[in-house]
C-alpha cells in the first residue's frame, strides 16, 4: 500500500469545461463535462489512442489508480488484465496515473522494461497519464485504489481488486452489487490509528471490536508514555489474531500444521483462510495507566482472545493423522509457462486462480479444504499454473484428492507421532 498526501479536489482540471470539479459520493452521476472530454489512452507498447470518455457509456468502468513507486499496483496489473479478458465486452479497465505522482515517461518506460524482463509480459491495458480529472472526481489517499463506475454512469465506490470477484462483478453488471467505499483512509500508517475507545479518564481498557471502515490495518506496537501502556491492532484477520494470541504455542508452525478440533467444524477453518473478508477482521485496543511489559501483555491478550472468541490453542504430542504431499510425473503438466504472477483467491467456494505461483504457497492456501493437516515432504521450490474450480471445497475428500492427483500433487494419509498445535473451543 502506497500512501499519498491527502489533497482537496483541483479547482482547475486543465481541460475545457472541467473547472470546479468536486469529489463524487457513491451514487453520484459522472458529470456530463467528464463524459464529453477527449481521453488519450497510452499503451505500454508505445501506442496511443484518442477516445471520448462517453464511448465507454453502458459498460462497467474500472479506473485503476497506480504509480511506478507502488509495487502492489504493478503486481496487480496482470490480475486486472485477467478480469478484463473474462468480462471482455461488458467492462473496461483503464489504468490511471495521476499528475500528483510526478511520474515521467522515462520512469514508466524503465519500470515496464524491467517488468518485461522479469515476466516476458507487457501489459495490454491502456493507461491515462498526468491525470487530474479522475483524481479529483474519485477521492483517495493511498495506492492502489480502484474506482468503479456502473453501466448507468454512476459512481459506485472506491475499492480494491480483492472485491472484484466474478460474483461481485456480475452483480455490478446486473445492478445488484453493494461495495464498501474505502477511498480515503483516516490513518496513512500501519503503526497507528485513532483509538477505538477514548482513553481520557480511563485507567484500564481491553476491548475487541469489528472491522472499522476507512482504516488501514494496524500492526501491534506496545507504547509506553508517562507511565501508561497503549496498544492497538486493527482490521486484522482472525488468523492474524490467533497467531498473536498464541505466539509461543504456535512458534515454528504454519496454518496448514493446525489440527482443528472437530467441534469447531469446517466453517472455522474457512474463516482462518478467508483473510480478505471484512467479516473476519477485528480491532483490539489495550490501555492501562500502569507500565506493562511485553510478556505480561502477551498473557493479557491471550486471555482476552480466549474470552472473546472462545478458542484456545495447546501444543500436543501424540499420534495423529495427516497428509504427506509428494509429486508425481504429472506435475510437469502444471509447471508454470512463465507468465506474470497472479494469485486470485475469490473466497470460500469460488474459483481460485494461480499463475506462476510457488507450489508451497499454493498448498499452504489450500489447507482449508481438507480434513487433515498437511506436510510437504519434498522441498522443491517451483512455480505452477493451476485453477481450483468453484465449489471445490464442497466436493468429497476423495474427489478433491483425485483432482490434485491428476495434476501430479499426491496426498498420502499417514499416522505419525509428533508435536502439533491443537485449536479447540472453550465452553
Secondary structure, 3 states (H helix, E strand, C coil): CEECCCCCCCCECCCCCCECCCCCCCCCECCHHHHCCEEEEECCCCCEEEEEHHHHCCCEEEEEECCCCCHHHHHHHHHHHHHHHHCCCCEEEEEEEEHHHCCCHHHHHHHHHHHHHHHCCCCCCCEEEEECHHHHHCCCCEECEEEEECCCCEEEEEECHHHCCHHHHHHHHHCCCCCCCCCCCCCCCCCCCCCCCCCCCCCEEEEEEECCCCCCCECCCCEEECCEEEEEEEEEEHHHHHHHHCCCCCCCCCHHHCEECCCCHHHHHHHHHCCCCHHHEEEEEEEECCCCCHHHHHHHHHHHHHHHHCEEEEEEEEEEEEEEEEECHHHHHCECCCCCCEEEECCCCCCEEEEEEEHHHHHHHCHHHCCCEEEECCCCCCEEEEEECCCHHHCCHHHHHHHHHCCCEEEEEEEEEEEEEEEEECC
